[in-house]
Each structure stands twice: as C-alpha cells, then as structure tokens.
C-alpha cells in the first residue's frame, strides 16, 4: 500500500538556503504542510535535497512536489543508497521533468523493489536564470 514515507525519524538536508535564512526559507518548510512557507535555495546549480529514512529502509514509488512557478527544477534525478552503503547513491531511481507551474505534481518512478536508506533528489537545471529552486511542498510515496 502506497503511503507517505516521511516520518518524524526522516532526516532532511538541503544543498543551500537563500541568504542562509533558515528561519524563513529552511528545509523544515518542505514538509510543514503549509502552502505559505517554502524552501528556497541559493543561486547556482546543481541543488539537491537529501532524505535519510532512518532505521527502516523504504521502497520509493513516487515523488511529489509543489514548486513556485519560475523557480522550478526542470531536470531532476532521483538517486538512492542501500542500508549497507548509505553514502554511495549508486542506484538511479529515475529522472523526471517538472512543469513550470505552481500546482502539485507527482512523479512516478520506475518500479524497484530495492529497500533504500537514503534518497537524493538532484535539481540539475532550473527555470530560474540564476538556478534558484523554490519548493512549497514535498512528499515521498511508497512502502
């Protein structure tokens, strides 16, 4: 059964925060459930979001994002690592290409039965000239 894989045990790291203002634009806003707050990266590419699922490895089925139009990661790659080698990121779960819109978008990933420890979402390109990414909502779905 597909469900959100984000739990209180899930740890999140991001590549950067706009002006280092973690109070206004920090990683906590990715999953706070409010459409009034967001994670906003600094300029420059690539940017990334790293999730560690803790003591319970998971199977990732899809990724959900709500971007701010104009600040969308237009080419994204999802990499994963196994529990026995959490820093390797040698499992490519797939690439996805979000639309430059403000609506929630869901990106199914190719079927994989790998139980992963960590997920790294890399934003290789941005619709913003300076390479900034703005995300109002994120969820990871699977089992």
DSSP file (Angstrom, degrees, kcal/mol; ACC not computed):
  #  RESIDUE AA STRUCTURE BP1 BP2  ACC     N-H-->O    O-->H-N    N-H-->O    O-->H-N    TCO  KAPPA ALPHA  PHI   PSI    X-CA   Y-CA   Z-CA
    1    1 A X              0   0    0      0, 0.0     2,-0.3     0, 0.0   141,-0.1   0.000 360.0 360.0 360.0 127.2    0.0    0.0    0.0
    2    2 A X        +     0   0    0    139,-0.1     2,-0.3   141,-0.0   141,-0.2  -0.537 360.0 149.9 -75.6 133.7    1.4    3.4   -1.0
    3    3 A X  E     -A  142   0A   0    139,-2.4   139,-2.3    -2,-0.3     2,-0.2  -0.941  53.3 -69.9-152.0 170.1    1.8    5.9    1.7
    4    4 A X  E     -A  141   0A   0     -2,-0.3   137,-0.2   137,-0.2   135,-0.0  -0.489  33.7-159.7 -66.0 134.1    3.9    8.9    2.7
    5    5 A X        +     0   0    0    135,-3.3     2,-0.6    -2,-0.2    -1,-0.1   0.439  59.8 107.2 -93.6  -1.7    7.4    7.7    3.7
    6    6 A X        +     0   0    0    134,-0.4     2,-0.2     3,-0.1    -2,-0.1  -0.694  43.6 161.3 -83.6 121.2    8.2   10.9    5.7
    7    7 A X    >   -     0   0    0     -2,-0.6     3,-1.4     4,-0.0    -2,-0.1  -0.762  58.2 -93.3-127.2 172.6    8.1   10.2    9.4
    8    8 A X  T 3  S+     0   0    0      1,-0.3    -2,-0.0    -2,-0.2    -1,-0.0   0.765 126.2  59.0 -59.3 -22.5    9.5   12.1   12.4
    9    9 A X  T 3  S+     0   0    0     44,-0.1     2,-0.3     2,-0.1    -1,-0.3   0.676  80.8 105.5 -79.8 -17.7   12.6    9.9   12.0
   10   10 A X    <   -     0   0    0     -3,-1.4     2,-0.4    43,-0.1    43,-0.2  -0.467  59.9-153.2 -67.9 126.6   13.3   11.1    8.5
   11   11 A X  E     -E   52   0B   0     41,-2.6    41,-2.8    -2,-0.3     2,-0.4  -0.852   8.4-161.1-102.3 138.8   16.2   13.5    8.3
   12   12 A X  E     +E   51   0B   0     -2,-0.4     2,-0.3    39,-0.2    39,-0.2  -0.958  10.5 179.7-123.0 136.3   16.4   16.1    5.6
   13   13 A X  E     -E   50   0B   0     37,-2.6    37,-3.3    -2,-0.4     2,-0.3  -0.969   9.5-159.8-128.3 148.7   19.4   18.0    4.3
   14   14 A X  E     -E   49   0B   0     -2,-0.3    35,-0.2    35,-0.2     3,-0.1  -0.907  25.7-123.8-126.9 157.3   19.5   20.6    1.5
   15   15 A X  S    S-     0   0    0     33,-2.2     2,-0.3    -2,-0.3    34,-0.1   0.835  85.9 -17.8 -69.6 -33.4   22.3   21.9   -0.6
   16   16 A X        -     0   0    0     32,-0.3     2,-0.4    26,-0.1    -1,-0.2  -0.983  52.6-137.0-164.7 165.5   21.7   25.6    0.3
   17   17 A X    >   -     0   0    0     -2,-0.3     3,-2.7    24,-0.2    24,-0.3  -1.000  42.8 -95.4-134.6 133.2   19.2   28.1    1.7
   18   18 A X  G >  S-     0   0    0     22,-3.1     3,-2.4    -2,-0.4     7,-0.2  -0.212 105.3 -14.1 -51.4 123.8   18.6   31.6    0.3
   19   19 A X  G 3  S-     0   0    0      1,-0.3    -1,-0.3     3,-0.0     3,-0.1   0.676 112.9 -82.0  54.2  21.0   20.7   34.1    2.1
   20   20 A X  G <  S+     0   0    0     -3,-2.7     2,-1.5     1,-0.2    -1,-0.3   0.738  88.5 148.6  56.5  24.8   21.3   31.4    4.8
   21   21 A X    <>  +     0   0    0     -3,-2.4     4,-2.8     1,-0.2     3,-0.3  -0.613  13.5 166.3 -89.9  77.4   17.9   32.5    6.2
   22   22 A X  H  >  +     0   0    0     -2,-1.5     4,-1.3     1,-0.2     6,-0.2   0.756  70.0  61.4 -68.2 -24.6   16.9   29.1    7.6
   23   23 A X  H  4 S+     0   0    0     -3,-0.2    -1,-0.2     2,-0.2    -2,-0.1   0.931 118.1  26.7 -66.0 -45.0   14.1   30.6    9.6
   24   24 A X  H  4 S+     0   0    0     -3,-0.3    14,-0.6    -6,-0.1    -2,-0.2   0.824 141.2  17.7 -86.6 -33.9   12.3   31.9    6.5
   25   25 A X  H  < S+     0   0    0     -4,-2.8    15,-1.5    -7,-0.2    -7,-0.3   0.131  89.2 135.4-129.6  20.1   13.4   29.5    3.8
   26   26 A X    ><  -     0   0    0     -4,-1.3     3,-1.7    13,-0.2     4,-0.2  -0.078  68.9 -98.2 -76.7 172.4   14.8   26.4    5.6
   27   27 A X  G >  S+     0   0    0      1,-0.3     3,-1.9     2,-0.2     4,-0.4   0.728 112.5  74.6 -60.9 -26.3   14.3   22.7    4.9
   28   28 A X  G >  S+     0   0    0      1,-0.3     3,-0.8    -6,-0.2    -1,-0.3   0.776  86.8  64.4 -60.0 -25.4   11.6   22.4    7.6
   29   29 A X  G <  S+     0   0    0     -3,-1.7     3,-0.4     1,-0.2    -1,-0.3   0.625  84.2  75.0 -76.1 -12.5    9.2   24.2    5.2
   30   30 A X  G <  S+     0   0    0     -3,-1.9   108,-1.7     1,-0.2    -1,-0.2   0.853 114.2  19.3 -63.6 -33.5    9.4   21.3    2.7
   31   31 A X  S <  S+     0   0    0     -3,-0.8    -1,-0.2    -4,-0.4    -2,-0.2   0.108  90.3 105.9-127.4  21.1    7.2   19.1    4.9
   32   32 A X  S    S-     0   0    0     -3,-0.4    -1,-0.1     2,-0.2    -3,-0.1   0.542  82.8-123.9 -83.9  -4.0    5.4   21.5    7.3
   33   33 A X  S    S+     0   0    0      1,-0.2     2,-0.4    -4,-0.2   104,-0.1   0.488  71.3 121.6  80.3   2.0    2.1   21.2    5.5
   34   34 A X    >   -     0   0    0     -5,-0.2     3,-0.6   102,-0.1    -1,-0.2  -0.847  51.4-160.0-103.5 133.3    1.7   25.0    4.9
   35   35 A X  T 3  S+     0   0    0     -2,-0.4    -1,-0.1     1,-0.2   102,-0.1   0.355  90.8  68.7 -86.5   6.3    1.4   26.4    1.4
   36   36 A X  T 3  S+     0   0    0    100,-0.1     2,-0.3     2,-0.0    -1,-0.2   0.583  96.3  57.6 -95.5 -14.4    2.5   29.8    2.9
   37   37 A X    <   +     0   0    0     -3,-0.6     2,-0.3    99,-0.2   -12,-0.1  -0.814  63.9 176.4-119.2 158.2    6.1   28.6    3.6
   38   38 A X        -     0   0    0    -14,-0.6     2,-0.5    -2,-0.3    98,-0.2  -0.986  34.5-114.1-153.3 160.0    8.8   27.2    1.3
   39   39 A X  E     -B  135   0A   0     96,-2.7    96,-2.6    -2,-0.3     2,-0.5  -0.888  35.7-171.3 -91.8 131.9   12.4   26.0    1.0
   40   40 A X  E     -B  134   0A   0    -15,-1.5   -22,-3.1    -2,-0.5    94,-0.2  -0.988  10.0-144.9-128.2 121.6   14.3   28.4   -1.3
   41   41 A X        -     0   0    0     92,-2.8   -24,-0.2    -2,-0.5     2,-0.1  -0.330  20.6-107.8 -79.7 164.3   17.8   27.5   -2.5
   42   42 A X        -     0   0    0      1,-0.2    91,-0.3   -24,-0.1   -24,-0.1  -0.333  52.9 -81.7 -73.9 169.7   20.6   29.9   -3.1
   43   43 A X  S    S+     0   0    0     89,-0.1    88,-0.2    -2,-0.1    -1,-0.2  -0.375  87.0  69.0 -74.3 159.1   21.5   30.6   -6.7
   44   44 A X  S    S-     0   0    0     86,-2.4     2,-0.3    -3,-0.1    86,-0.1  -0.004  73.3 -68.3 109.0 146.6   23.7   28.1   -8.6
   45   45 A X  S    S+     0   0    0     -2,-0.1    79,-0.1     1,-0.1     2,-0.1  -0.884  92.1  36.5-122.9 154.4   23.3   24.6   -9.9
   46   46 A X        +     0   0    0     77,-0.6     2,-0.3    -2,-0.3    78,-0.2   0.630  65.5 177.6 -80.4 160.9   23.0   21.8   -9.1
   47   47 A X  E     - F   0 123B   0     76,-1.6    76,-3.2    -2,-0.1     2,-0.3  -0.808   8.4-172.0-113.4 161.4   20.9   22.0   -6.0
   48   48 A X  E     - F   0 122B   0     -2,-0.3   -33,-2.2    74,-0.2     2,-0.4  -0.995  25.1-145.6-153.9 160.9   19.7   18.9   -4.0
   49   49 A X  E     -EF  14 121B   0     72,-2.1    72,-3.0    -2,-0.3     2,-0.5  -0.998  20.4-161.7-123.9 130.7   17.5   17.5   -1.3
   50   50 A X  E     -EF  13 120B   0    -37,-3.3   -37,-2.6    -2,-0.4     2,-0.4  -0.958   4.8-169.6-117.7 129.2   18.8   14.6    0.7
   51   51 A X  E     -EF  12 119B   0     68,-3.1    68,-2.5    -2,-0.5     2,-0.5  -0.970   7.9-165.0-120.9 133.1   16.5   12.3    2.8
   52   52 A X  E     -EF  11 118B   0    -41,-2.8   -41,-2.6    -2,-0.4    66,-0.2  -0.979   7.8-158.3-115.0 121.7   17.6    9.7    5.3
   53   53 A X    >   -     0   0    0     64,-2.8     3,-0.9    -2,-0.5     2,-0.1   0.371  30.6-142.1 -86.0   5.4   14.8    7.3    6.2
   54   54 A X  T 3   -     0   0    0     63,-0.3    -1,-0.3     1,-0.2   -44,-0.1  -0.425  60.5 -12.0  78.2-143.2   16.4    6.2    9.5
   55   55 A X  T 3  S+     0   0    0      1,-0.2     2,-0.6    -2,-0.1    -1,-0.2   0.573 123.3  67.5 -77.7  -9.6   16.2    2.7   10.9
   56   56 A X  S <  S-     0   0    0     -3,-0.9    -1,-0.2    61,-0.1    60,-0.1  -0.853  76.4-146.8-116.7  96.3   13.5    1.5    8.5
   57   57 A X        -     0   0    0     -2,-0.6     2,-0.3    58,-0.1    60,-0.2  -0.223  22.5-155.4 -57.3 152.1   14.6    1.3    4.8
   58   58 A X  B     -G  116   0B   0     58,-2.3    58,-3.6    56,-0.0     2,-0.6  -0.802  20.5-123.3-130.4 164.2   11.9    2.0    2.3
   59   59 A X        -     0   0    0     -2,-0.3    84,-2.1    56,-0.2     2,-0.4  -0.968  30.5-145.9-109.6 116.8   10.7    1.4   -1.3
   60   60 A X  E     +C  142   0A   0     -2,-0.6    82,-0.3    54,-0.4    52,-0.2  -0.705  27.2 166.3 -88.0 127.9   10.2    4.7   -3.1
   61   61 A X  E     -     0   0A   0     80,-3.2    48,-3.1    -2,-0.4     2,-0.3   0.728  62.6  -3.4-109.3 -35.0    7.4    4.7   -5.7
   62   62 A X  E     -CD 141 108A   0     79,-1.9    79,-2.8    46,-0.3     2,-0.4  -0.992  54.1-135.7-158.0 161.8    6.9    8.4   -6.4
   63   63 A X  E     -CD 140 107A   0     44,-1.8    44,-3.1    -2,-0.3     2,-0.4  -0.968  16.5-156.6-123.2 136.1    7.9   11.9   -5.5
   64   64 A X  E     +CD 139 106A   0     75,-3.0    75,-2.0    -2,-0.4     2,-0.3  -0.953  17.0 171.1-117.9 130.2    5.5   14.8   -5.0
   65   65 A X  E     -CD 138 105A   0     40,-2.5    40,-3.2    -2,-0.4     2,-0.4  -0.986  24.4-164.3-135.4 146.9    6.5   18.5   -5.4
   66   66 A X  E     -CD 137 104A   0     71,-2.1    70,-3.4    -2,-0.3    71,-1.2  -0.941  26.8-175.7-124.3 110.4    4.8   21.8   -5.4
   67   67 A X  E     -C  135   0A   0     36,-0.5     2,-0.6    -2,-0.4    68,-0.2  -0.449  31.9-107.4 -93.7 168.4    7.2   24.4   -6.8
   68   68 A X    >   -     0   0    0     66,-1.8     3,-2.4     3,-0.4    66,-0.3  -0.901  46.7-107.9 -91.6 126.0    6.9   28.1   -7.3
   69   69 A X  T 3  S+     0   0    0     -2,-0.6    32,-0.1     1,-0.3    31,-0.1  -0.258 107.2  29.0 -53.2 137.2    6.5   28.8  -11.0
   70   70 A X  T 3  S+     0   0    0     31,-0.0    -1,-0.3    58,-0.0    59,-0.1   0.215 115.7  64.7  93.4 -14.2    9.6   30.4  -12.4
   71   71 A X  S <  S+     0   0    0     -3,-2.4    63,-2.4    63,-0.2    -3,-0.4  -0.276  73.6 137.9-133.3  45.9   11.8   28.6   -9.8
   72   72 A X        -     0   0    0     61,-0.2    55,-2.4    -5,-0.1     2,-1.0  -0.735  59.7-122.7-100.9 139.6   11.2   25.0  -10.8
   73   73 A X  E     -H  126   0B   0     -2,-0.3    25,-0.7    53,-0.2    53,-0.3  -0.714  31.3-174.5 -74.5 105.8   13.8   22.2  -11.1
   74   74 A X  E    S+     0   0B   0     -2,-1.0     2,-0.4    51,-0.9    52,-0.2   0.701  71.4  36.0 -86.8 -16.7   13.2   21.4  -14.8
   75   75 A X  E    S+H  125   0B   0     50,-1.0    49,-2.1    22,-0.1    50,-1.2  -0.955  76.6 174.4-131.9 117.8   15.5   18.4  -14.9
   76   76 A X  E     -HI 123  96B   0     20,-2.6    20,-2.4    -2,-0.4     2,-0.4  -0.932  15.2-162.0-125.9 144.3   15.6   16.2  -11.7
   77   77 A X  E     -HI 122  95B   0     45,-2.2    45,-3.0    -2,-0.4     2,-0.6  -0.990   8.6-150.3-126.7 134.4   17.3   13.0  -10.9
   78   78 A X  E     +HI 121  94B   0     16,-2.9    15,-2.5    -2,-0.4    16,-1.1  -0.921  19.8 178.3-105.9 118.8   16.5   10.7   -8.0
   79   79 A X  E     -HI 120  92B   0     41,-2.9    41,-3.3    -2,-0.6     2,-0.3  -0.870   5.5-167.1-116.1 151.6   19.4    8.6   -6.7
   80   80 A X  E     -HI 119  91B   0     11,-2.7    11,-2.0    -2,-0.3     2,-0.4  -0.919   9.7-148.3-136.6 162.4   19.3    6.2   -3.8
   81   81 A X  E     -H  118   0B   0     37,-1.8    36,-3.0    -2,-0.3    37,-1.2  -0.969  20.2-121.5-131.1 149.0   21.6    4.3   -1.5
   82   82 A X  E >   -H  116   0B   0      3,-0.4     3,-1.3    -2,-0.4     6,-0.2  -0.458  29.6-109.6 -83.6 158.4   21.2    0.9    0.2
   83   83 A X  G >  S+     0   0    0     32,-0.5     3,-0.6     1,-0.3    -1,-0.1   0.839 118.1  54.7 -57.3 -34.5   21.5    0.5    4.0
   84   84 A X  G 3  S+     0   0    0      1,-0.3    -1,-0.3     2,-0.1     2,-0.0   0.670 123.5  25.0 -77.4 -14.6   24.8   -1.3    3.7
   85   85 A X  G X  S+     0   0    0     -3,-1.3     3,-1.8     1,-0.1     4,-0.5  -0.486  71.2 168.2-143.6  70.1   26.4    1.6    1.8
   86   86 A X  T <  S+     0   0    0     -3,-0.6     3,-0.1     1,-0.3    -3,-0.1   0.637  75.2  50.3 -65.8 -15.7   24.4    4.7    2.7
   87   87 A X  T 3  S+     0   0    0      1,-0.1    -1,-0.3    -5,-0.0    -6,-0.0   0.331  90.6  80.6-102.3   8.7   26.8    7.2    1.1
   88   88 A X    <   -     0   0    0     -3,-1.8    -2,-0.1    -6,-0.2    -1,-0.1   0.872  61.3-167.9 -87.0 -37.2   27.1    5.6   -2.3
   89   89 A X        +     0   0    0     -4,-0.5    -8,-0.2     1,-0.1    -3,-0.1   0.893  35.9 142.5  48.9  46.4   24.0    6.8   -4.2
   90   90 A X        +     0   0    0    -10,-0.2     2,-0.7   -11,-0.1    -9,-0.2   0.360  39.9  88.4 -99.5   5.7   24.7    4.2   -6.9
   91   91 A X  E     -I   80   0B   0    -11,-2.0   -11,-2.7    -9,-0.0     2,-0.8  -0.911  65.2-154.7-105.1 113.9   21.0    3.3   -7.5
   92   92 A X  E     -I   79   0B   0     -2,-0.7   -13,-0.2   -13,-0.2     3,-0.1  -0.790  12.0-176.8 -89.4 114.5   19.4    5.6  -10.1
   93   93 A X  E     -     0   0B   0    -15,-2.5    17,-0.7    -2,-0.8     2,-0.2   0.713  54.1 -81.7 -82.4 -22.1   15.6    5.6   -9.5
   94   94 A X  E     -I   78   0B   0    -16,-1.1   -16,-2.9    15,-0.1     2,-0.3  -0.673  34.5 -93.1 141.7 165.6   14.9    7.8  -12.5
   95   95 A X  E     -I   77   0B   0    -18,-0.2     2,-0.3    -2,-0.2   -18,-0.2  -0.816  33.7-172.6-108.1 151.4   14.8   11.2  -14.0
   96   96 A X  E     -I   76   0B   0    -20,-2.4   -20,-2.6    -2,-0.3     2,-0.5  -0.983  16.5-146.5-145.6 157.7   11.7   13.5  -14.1
   97   97 A X        -     0   0    0     -2,-0.3   -23,-0.1   -22,-0.2   -22,-0.1  -0.829  17.7-153.3-131.2  90.1   10.9   16.8  -15.7
   98   98 A X        -     0   0    0    -25,-0.7     2,-0.2    -2,-0.5   -26,-0.1  -0.229  19.5-116.2 -63.7 150.8    8.5   19.1  -13.7
   99   99 A X        -     0   0    0      1,-0.1     2,-2.0   -30,-0.0    -1,-0.1  -0.537  29.6-108.4 -79.9 154.4    6.3   21.6  -15.5
  100  100 A X  S    S+     0   0    0     -2,-0.2     2,-0.3   -31,-0.1   -31,-0.1  -0.517  80.8 112.2 -84.4  71.0    6.9   25.3  -14.7
  101  101 A X  S    S-     0   0    0     -2,-2.0   -34,-0.4     2,-0.2     4,-0.1  -0.883  73.0-123.9-138.6 167.6    3.7   25.7  -12.8
  102  102 A X  S    S+     0   0    0     -2,-0.3     3,-0.1   -34,-0.1    -2,-0.0   0.535  76.3 104.0 -89.9  -8.2    2.6   26.3   -9.2
  103  103 A X  S    S-     0   0    0      1,-0.1   -36,-0.5   -37,-0.1     2,-0.2  -0.282  83.6 -91.7 -77.2 159.2    0.4   23.2   -8.9
  104  104 A X  E     -D   66   0A   0    -38,-0.2     2,-0.4   -40,-0.1   -38,-0.2  -0.515  45.6-165.4 -67.4 133.6    1.3   20.0   -7.0
  105  105 A X  E     -D   65   0A   0    -40,-3.2   -40,-2.5    -2,-0.2     2,-0.4  -0.976   9.0-153.6-126.1 138.1    2.9   17.5   -9.4
  106  106 A X  E     -D   64   0A   0     -2,-0.4     2,-0.6   -42,-0.2   -42,-0.2  -0.940   4.6-162.8-114.3 133.6    3.5   13.7   -8.8
  107  107 A X  E     -D   63   0A   0    -44,-3.1   -44,-1.8    -2,-0.4     2,-0.1  -0.897   9.3-150.9-120.3 100.6    6.4   11.9  -10.5
  108  108 A X  E     -D   62   0A   0     -2,-0.6     2,-0.3   -46,-0.2   -46,-0.3  -0.430  13.8-144.9 -67.1 143.2    6.1    8.1  -10.5
  109  109 A X        -     0   0    0    -48,-3.1   -15,-0.1    -2,-0.1     3,-0.1  -0.798  30.4 -86.4-106.5 152.2    9.4    6.3  -10.5
  110  110 A X        -     0   0    0    -17,-0.7    -1,-0.1    -2,-0.3     2,-0.0  -0.238  61.5 -86.3 -54.9 145.0   10.2    3.1  -12.4
  111  111 A X        +     0   0    0      2,-0.1     2,-0.3    -3,-0.0    -1,-0.1  -0.281  58.2 165.6 -58.9 131.3    9.3    0.0  -10.3
  112  112 A X        -     0   0    0    -52,-0.2    -3,-0.0    -3,-0.1   -19,-0.0  -0.983  32.6-160.0-148.2 136.1   12.0   -1.1   -8.0
  113  113 A X        +     0   0    0     -2,-0.3     2,-0.2     2,-0.1    -2,-0.1   0.317  52.7 128.0 -97.8   8.0   12.0   -3.5   -5.1
  114  114 A X        -     0   0    0    -54,-0.1     2,-0.7     1,-0.1   -54,-0.4  -0.464  57.1-138.8 -64.9 130.0   15.2   -2.1   -3.6
  115  115 A X        -     0   0    0     -2,-0.2   -32,-0.5   -56,-0.1     2,-0.3  -0.838  29.4-160.5 -86.9 117.3   14.8   -1.1    0.0
  116  116 A X  E     -GH  58  82B   0    -58,-3.6   -58,-2.3    -2,-0.7   -34,-0.2  -0.745  27.2-162.8-108.2 150.2   16.7    2.2    0.3
  117  117 A X  E    S+     0   0B   0    -36,-3.0   -64,-2.8    -2,-0.3     2,-0.3   0.827  78.9  22.6 -90.6 -42.5   18.2    4.0    3.2
  118  118 A X  E     -FH  52  81B   0    -37,-1.2   -37,-1.8   -66,-0.2     2,-0.4  -0.935  59.6-157.1-132.5 151.5   18.7    7.4    1.6
  119  119 A X  E     -FH  51  80B   0    -68,-2.5   -68,-3.1    -2,-0.3     2,-0.5  -0.997   6.5-166.6-127.7 130.7   17.2    9.4   -1.3
  120  120 A X  E     -FH  50  79B   0    -41,-3.3   -41,-2.9    -2,-0.4     2,-0.6  -0.973   2.7-164.2-121.0 119.3   19.0   12.2   -3.1
  121  121 A X  E     -FH  49  78B   0    -72,-3.0   -72,-2.1    -2,-0.5     2,-0.5  -0.908  10.9-162.4-104.0 117.1   17.0   14.4   -5.4
  122  122 A X  E     -FH  48  77B   0    -45,-3.0   -45,-2.2    -2,-0.6     2,-1.0  -0.875  12.3-153.7-106.1 126.6   19.2   16.5   -7.7
  123  123 A X  E     +FH  47  76B   0    -76,-3.2   -76,-1.6    -2,-0.5   -77,-0.6  -0.838  19.3 173.6 -96.2  98.1   18.0   19.5   -9.5
  124  124 A X  E     +     0   0B   0    -49,-2.1     2,-0.3    -2,-1.0    -1,-0.2   0.799  66.2  23.0 -78.3 -29.5   20.3   19.7  -12.5
  125  125 A X  E     - H   0  75B   0    -50,-1.2   -50,-1.0    -3,-0.1   -51,-0.9  -0.953  66.9-160.0-136.5 155.2   18.5   22.5  -14.2
  126  126 A X  E     - H   0  73B   0     -2,-0.3   -53,-0.2   -53,-0.3     7,-0.1  -0.955  27.0-133.9-133.0 151.6   16.2   25.3  -13.1
  127  127 A X  S    S+     0   0    0    -55,-2.4     2,-0.4    -2,-0.3   -56,-0.1   0.634  88.2  91.0 -76.4 -12.4   13.7   27.5  -14.9
  128  128 A X  S >  S-     0   0    0      4,-0.5     3,-1.6   -56,-0.3    -2,-0.2  -0.690  81.5-134.3 -83.4 133.5   15.2   30.4  -13.0
  129  129 A X  T 3  S+     0   0    0     -2,-0.4    -1,-0.1     1,-0.3    -3,-0.1   0.823 106.9  46.9 -55.1 -34.5   18.1   32.1  -14.8
  130  130 A X  T 3  S-     0   0    0    -86,-0.1   -86,-2.4     2,-0.0    -1,-0.3   0.475 117.1-110.4 -91.5  -2.9   20.2   32.1  -11.6
  131  131 A X    <   +     0   0    0     -3,-1.6     2,-0.2     1,-0.2    -2,-0.1   0.668  61.9 153.9  86.5  16.8   19.5   28.5  -10.7
  132  132 A X        -     0   0    0    -89,-0.1    -4,-0.5    -6,-0.1     2,-0.4  -0.521  27.6-156.6 -80.0 149.2   17.3   29.0   -7.7
  133  133 A X        -     0   0    0    -91,-0.3   -92,-2.8    -2,-0.2     2,-0.4  -0.983   5.7-168.2-124.5 135.6   14.7   26.4   -6.7
  134  134 A X  E     -B   40   0A   0    -63,-2.4   -66,-1.8    -2,-0.4     2,-0.5  -0.983   6.1-177.6-128.2 121.4   11.6   27.1   -4.6
  135  135 A X  E     +BC  39  67A   0    -96,-2.6   -96,-2.7    -2,-0.4   -68,-0.2  -0.975  15.0 177.6-123.5 124.3    9.5   24.2   -3.1
  136  136 A X  E    S+     0   0A   0    -70,-3.4     2,-0.3    -2,-0.5   -99,-0.2   0.721  75.1  17.4 -92.0 -27.3    6.3   24.8   -1.1
  137  137 A X  E     + C   0  66A   0    -71,-1.2   -71,-2.1  -106,-0.1     2,-0.3  -0.996  60.0 176.5-149.9 140.6    5.5   21.1   -0.6
  138  138 A X  E     + C   0  65A   0   -108,-1.7     2,-0.3    -2,-0.3   -73,-0.2  -0.997   4.3 168.5-142.3 141.7    7.3   17.8   -0.9
  139  139 A X  E     - C   0  64A   0    -75,-2.0   -75,-3.0    -2,-0.3     2,-0.5  -0.985  21.8-147.7-146.9 152.6    6.3   14.2   -0.2
  140  140 A X  E     - C   0  63A   0     -2,-0.3  -135,-3.3   -77,-0.2  -134,-0.4  -0.990  20.3-161.2-120.3 124.1    7.9   10.8   -0.9
  141  141 A X  E     +AC   4  62A   0    -79,-2.8   -80,-3.2    -2,-0.5   -79,-1.9  -0.825  37.1  84.8-111.8 146.4    5.4    8.0   -1.5
  142  142 A X  E      AC   3  60A   0   -139,-2.3  -139,-2.4    -2,-0.3   -82,-0.2  -0.960 360.0 360.0 167.0-147.9    6.0    4.2   -1.3
  143  143 A X              0   0    0    -84,-2.1   -83,-0.2    -2,-0.3    -1,-0.1   0.307 360.0 360.0-150.8 360.0    6.1    1.4    1.2
